Amino acid sequence: MSADERTTEAGGRPGFSRRTFVGRSALGSGVALTGSVGVLASAPGALACEAAQQTGGAGYGPLVADPDGILSLPEDFSYRILTRTGRTTLTTGETTPGNHDGTGTFEGPRGTVLLVVNHEMDGPRSEWEHPVPLTEGLVYDPAAPGGCTVVEVDADGRQVAEWVGVAGTSNNCAGGAMPWGTWLTCEENSDLAGENGMTRDHGYVFEVVPEDPEANRSPRPIKALGRFDHEAVVVDPERGHLYLTEDADEPSGLFYRWTPPSGFRHGRGRLGTLADEDGAFEAFRCFDDRGRFVDDLSRVSEPGTVLGVDWVPVPDRDARDTPVREQFEDGRVTRGRKLEGMWWGDGGAYFVSSYAREESPGEPHDGQVWFYDPKRRTATLKIRFGVNPDPDGGDRPDGGDRPDGPDNITVSPYGGLVIAEDGEGLQHLFGTDEDGGTYPMARNEVNIGTEDEPEYSEFAGVTFSPDGETLYASIQEPGILLAITGPWRRG
């Protein structure tokens, strides 16, 4: 596409060209990129975390150590364990599967809340002590260990039931809650049939209806959304686009957009009616305010930086011979290391790049949070975590509650974001204020290592209840789903 060429949105509405972006950016200030890519437009309201690990009075105060060694929280907050791998049981009698991950919440009957919980396991089932049970009728590939469970919580916050939503999928990492009341669960594994013992192809998205197991029978992948190492998915409720992140390396992953075909209307089960090639499937391509291509998100080191965005068609979305991210020549698409959690809010998609090191062309970092604005067709770096020099905590607590490795995220009903950490050393939930500063909200105290060499698993599946009163999150290992309550307020 030339600099003069315009793109077109769904429904025939004109998008904008690189020339449009360059022209309107000329009145703004510029900030430097790392490397030699160029200069970009700058936006207010973002903050580098090297300068503000915790900001002023934001947050809920210091974390108080948990005498039970599970979860440290601010004063006056409390938690309840809803499920625990190998201990709590499903309605069919098996124990809760392992490796909790992405989670969505939905209003259930009679004041209940339904949580759909991913279980991130790949490879042969025989390698896992607690795979997702192969419930009859809900199995895609009997050789695969992953899937989802549905957890029902009553009006008093107590877990009353858990059952299988889908089984026989692989490495169900994140996903996305859809406004029509279903969960899209994403496979972060693209083994083909015959690889690692699999009997069917993997790397797809599946739809799960929380309250109706019958609707989940005979699970069918949504092939129109591509076959790759999926992480998360969100929907633009106005335009109908789906956005998807890819957690991959060598080369790094991509940020994708799916545009529905003409006449398509979203709704429960509608994605399952799509043909394999329905809709436009594209990867994003970023450029600076001089119209110059930006090859990797790690090039951007200054929060507030704004990139223009074009979309490039994916040649073979089912990746029969070549992984999707390898189908583009250099200079065609923009990459990012570990593109992971994503959440729709404030009219756009917040998404995460978990870290960058020597494999990325830009400056190393311990995480970026970006915001894609579909109306302006721009991506803005909202938060950047500098490399944490002491992720193990040093002299806790002063040095121990610094962020690194953002993964799952959610938009808080009280303002800002909540970020689940999957970094080195200590693991936290962090909140962000509306100026981009961060503060600790919880710390994992479950040591899965030894006293001499402690190890703490990642947080995952961070999401609020539909009424905003409860924050749910999981400690991936040993597999604990938690409900956190307290005096929430705007940060």
Solvent accessible surface area in square Angstrom, and as a share of the most:
residue,aa,sasa,rsa
1,M,95,0.42
2,S,65,0.42
3,A,50,0.39
4,D,82,0.43
5,E,81,0.36
6,R,142,0.52
7,T,20,0.12
8,T,89,0.51
9,E,19,0.08
10,A,24,0.18
11,G,85,0.81
12,G,56,0.54
13,R,106,0.39
14,P,101,0.63
15,G,12,0.12
16,F,13,0.05
17,S,4,0.02
18,R,26,0.10
19,R,152,0.55
20,T,46,0.27
21,F,2,0.01
22,V,44,0.26
23,G,49,0.47
24,R,102,0.37
25,S,9,0.06
26,A,79,0.61
27,L,171,0.85
28,G,46,0.44
29,S,75,0.49
30,G,42,0.40
31,V,30,0.17
32,A,74,0.57
33,L,17,0.09
34,T,24,0.14
35,G,59,0.57
36,S,108,0.69
37,V,22,0.13
38,G,16,0.15
39,V,46,0.26
40,L,0,0.00
41,A,10,0.07
42,S,41,0.26
43,A,25,0.20
44,P,122,0.77
45,G,45,0.43
46,A,22,0.17
47,L,55,0.27
48,A,25,0.20
49,C,0,0.00
50,E,87,0.39
51,A,87,0.67
52,A,16,0.12
53,Q,39,0.17
54,Q,102,0.45
55,T,29,0.17
56,G,87,0.83
57,G,77,0.74
58,A,28,0.21
59,G,5,0.04
60,Y,28,0.11
61,G,39,0.38
62,P,115,0.72
63,L,22,0.11
64,V,82,0.47
65,A,72,0.55
66,D,22,0.11
67,P,134,0.84
68,D,110,0.57
69,G,29,0.28
70,I,18,0.09
71,L,3,0.02
72,S,0,0.00
73,L,11,0.06
74,P,4,0.03
75,E,127,0.57
76,D,114,0.59
77,F,23,0.10
78,S,64,0.41
79,Y,56,0.21
80,R,105,0.38
81,I,67,0.34
82,L,5,0.02
83,T,1,0.00
84,R,40,0.15
85,T,22,0.13
86,G,28,0.27
87,R,165,0.60
88,T,38,0.22
89,T,78,0.45
90,L,8,0.04
91,T,91,0.53
92,T,81,0.47
93,G,56,0.53
94,E,72,0.32
95,T,48,0.28
96,T,0,0.00
97,P,0,0.00
98,G,7,0.06
99,N,25,0.13
100,H,1,0.00
101,D,2,0.01
102,G,3,0.03
103,T,4,0.02
104,G,0,0.00
105,T,20,0.12
106,F,19,0.08
107,E,143,0.64
108,G,19,0.18
109,P,60,0.38
110,R,205,0.75
111,G,55,0.52
112,T,15,0.09
113,V,22,0.13
114,L,3,0.01
115,L,0,0.00
116,V,0,0.00
117,V,1,0.01
118,N,0,0.00
119,H,0,0.00
120,E,27,0.12
121,M,1,0.01
122,D,48,0.25
123,G,9,0.09
124,P,44,0.27
125,R,48,0.17
126,S,107,0.69
127,E,124,0.56
128,W,76,0.27
129,E,150,0.67
130,H,51,0.23
131,P,28,0.18
132,V,0,0.00
133,P,13,0.08
134,L,72,0.36
135,T,36,0.21
136,E,144,0.65
137,G,25,0.24
138,L,8,0.04
139,V,41,0.23
140,Y,9,0.04
141,D,0,0.00
142,P,75,0.47
143,A,25,0.19
144,A,0,0.00
145,P,0,0.00
146,G,0,0.00
147,G,0,0.00
148,C,0,0.00
149,T,0,0.00
150,V,0,0.00
151,V,1,0.00
152,E,26,0.11
153,V,2,0.01
154,D,29,0.15
155,A,85,0.66
156,D,100,0.52
157,G,24,0.23
158,R,127,0.46
159,Q,48,0.21
160,V,80,0.46
161,A,21,0.16
162,E,1,0.01
163,W,44,0.16
164,V,5,0.03
165,G,0,0.00
166,V,3,0.02
167,A,0,0.00
168,G,0,0.00
169,T,0,0.00
170,S,0,0.00
171,N,20,0.10
172,N,0,0.00
173,C,5,0.03
174,A,6,0.05
175,G,6,0.06
176,G,5,0.05
177,A,38,0.30
178,M,6,0.03
179,P,94,0.59
180,W,46,0.16
181,G,19,0.18
182,T,0,0.00
183,W,5,0.02
184,L,0,0.00
185,T,0,0.00
186,C,0,0.00
187,E,0,0.00
188,E,29,0.13
189,N,20,0.10
190,S,43,0.28
191,D,16,0.08
192,L,45,0.22
193,A,53,0.41
194,G,66,0.63
195,E,80,0.36
196,N,88,0.45
197,G,52,0.50
198,M,5,0.02
199,T,81,0.47
200,R,107,0.39
201,D,30,0.16
202,H,0,0.00
203,G,0,0.00
204,Y,0,0.00
205,V,0,0.00
206,F,2,0.01
207,E,35,0.15
208,V,0,0.00
209,V,9,0.05
210,P,1,0.01
211,E,79,0.35
212,D,55,0.28
213,P,55,0.35
214,E,119,0.53
215,A,56,0.44
216,N,8,0.04
217,R,108,0.39
218,S,92,0.59
219,P,19,0.12
220,R,117,0.43
221,P,9,0.05
222,I,3,0.02
223,K,63,0.27
224,A,1,0.01
225,L,0,0.00
226,G,0,0.00
227,R,13,0.05
228,F,6,0.03
229,D,29,0.15
230,H,0,0.00
231,E,0,0.00
232,A,1,0.01
233,V,0,0.00
234,V,9,0.05
235,V,8,0.05
236,D,1,0.00
237,P,89,0.56
238,E,125,0.56
239,R,38,0.14
240,G,11,0.10
241,H,1,0.00
242,L,0,0.00
243,Y,1,0.00
244,L,0,0.00
245,T,0,0.00
246,E,0,0.00
247,D,13,0.07
248,A,9,0.07
249,D,57,0.29
250,E,151,0.68
251,P,43,0.27
252,S,12,0.08
253,G,0,0.00
254,L,0,0.00
255,F,0,0.00
256,Y,0,0.00
257,R,13,0.05
258,W,0,0.00
259,T,18,0.10
260,P,21,0.13
261,P,44,0.28
262,S,124,0.80
263,G,62,0.60
264,F,19,0.08
265,R,171,0.62
266,H,52,0.23
267,G,15,0.14
268,R,116,0.42
269,G,36,0.35
270,R,92,0.34
271,L,0,0.00
272,G,29,0.28
273,T,90,0.52
274,L,10,0.05
275,A,56,0.44
276,D,66,0.34
277,E,109,0.49
278,D,46,0.24
279,G,19,0.18
280,A,49,0.38
281,F,7,0.03
282,E,22,0.10
283,A,0,0.00
284,F,0,0.00
285,R,44,0.16
286,C,0,0.00
287,F,1,0.00
288,D,0,0.00
289,D,19,0.10
290,R,151,0.55
291,G,26,0.25
292,R,90,0.33
293,F,50,0.21
294,V,0,0.00
295,D,47,0.24
296,D,8,0.04
297,L,1,0.00
298,S,4,0.03
299,R,39,0.14
300,V,1,0.00
301,S,28,0.18
302,E,81,0.36
303,P,13,0.08
304,G,1,0.01
305,T,1,0.01
306,V,4,0.03
307,L,0,0.00
308,G,0,0.00
309,V,0,0.00
310,D,3,0.01
311,W,12,0.04
312,V,6,0.04
313,P,91,0.57
314,V,16,0.09
315,P,95,0.60
316,D,48,0.25
317,R,24,0.09
318,D,25,0.13
319,A,4,0.03
320,R,106,0.39
321,D,140,0.72
322,T,51,0.29
323,P,57,0.36
324,V,0,0.00
325,R,35,0.13
326,E,79,0.36
327,Q,38,0.17
328,F,20,0.08
329,E,140,0.63
330,D,147,0.76
331,G,35,0.34
332,R,97,0.35
333,V,7,0.04
334,T,0,0.00
335,R,41,0.15
336,G,1,0.01
337,R,32,0.12
338,K,38,0.16
339,L,0,0.00
340,E,5,0.02
341,G,1,0.01
342,M,7,0.03
343,W,62,0.22
344,W,53,0.19
345,G,11,0.10
346,D,110,0.57
347,G,47,0.45
348,G,0,0.00
349,A,0,0.00
350,Y,23,0.09
351,F,0,0.00
352,V,0,0.00
353,S,2,0.01
354,S,2,0.01
355,Y,61,0.23
356,A,1,0.01
357,R,72,0.26
358,E,158,0.71
359,E,81,0.36
360,S,9,0.06
361,P,64,0.40
362,G,13,0.12
363,E,75,0.34
364,P,62,0.39
365,H,1,0.00
366,D,6,0.03
367,G,0,0.00
368,Q,1,0.00
369,V,0,0.00
370,W,0,0.00
371,F,22,0.09
372,Y,0,0.00
373,D,27,0.14
374,P,4,0.02
375,K,164,0.70
376,R,103,0.38
377,R,3,0.01
378,T,1,0.00
379,A,0,0.00
380,T,9,0.05
381,L,0,0.00
382,K,50,0.21
383,I,4,0.02
384,R,8,0.03
385,F,4,0.02
386,G,10,0.10
387,V,72,0.41
388,N,13,0.07
389,P,106,0.66
390,D,59,0.30
391,P,35,0.22
392,D,102,0.53
393,G,0,0.00
394,G,50,0.48
395,D,128,0.66
396,R,93,0.34
397,P,89,0.56
398,D,135,0.70
399,G,26,0.25
400,G,4,0.04
401,D,12,0.06
402,R,73,0.27
403,P,7,0.04
404,D,7,0.04
405,G,4,0.03
406,P,1,0.01
407,D,6,0.03
408,N,9,0.05
409,I,3,0.02
410,T,1,0.01
411,V,35,0.20
412,S,14,0.09
413,P,70,0.44
414,Y,41,0.16
415,G,13,0.13
416,G,18,0.17
417,L,9,0.04
418,V,2,0.01
419,I,3,0.01
420,A,0,0.00
421,E,2,0.01
422,D,51,0.26
423,G,22,0.21
424,E,112,0.50
425,G,23,0.22
426,L,7,0.04
427,Q,4,0.02
428,H,1,0.00
429,L,0,0.00
430,F,2,0.01
431,G,1,0.01
432,T,4,0.02
433,D,19,0.10
434,E,106,0.47
435,D,98,0.51
436,G,7,0.07
437,G,0,0.00
438,T,0,0.00
439,Y,16,0.06
440,P,9,0.06
441,M,11,0.05
442,A,0,0.00
443,R,10,0.04
444,N,0,0.00
445,E,32,0.14
446,V,16,0.09
447,N,61,0.32
448,I,62,0.32
449,G,31,0.30
450,T,81,0.47
451,E,164,0.74
452,D,133,0.69
453,E,134,0.60
454,P,73,0.46
455,E,98,0.44
456,Y,38,0.15
457,S,11,0.07
458,E,28,0.13
459,F,0,0.00
460,A,1,0.00
461,G,2,0.02
462,V,3,0.02
463,T,2,0.01
464,F,18,0.07
465,S,7,0.05
466,P,61,0.38
467,D,103,0.53
468,G,5,0.05
469,E,103,0.46
470,T,20,0.12
471,L,1,0.01
472,Y,6,0.02
473,A,0,0.00
474,S,0,0.00
475,I,0,0.00
476,Q,12,0.05
477,E,76,0.34
478,P,50,0.31
479,G,0,0.00
480,I,0,0.00
481,L,0,0.00
482,L,0,0.00
483,A,8,0.06
484,I,3,0.01
485,T,57,0.33
486,G,28,0.27
487,P,70,0.44
488,W,30,0.11
489,R,119,0.44
490,R,145,0.53
491,G,50,0.48
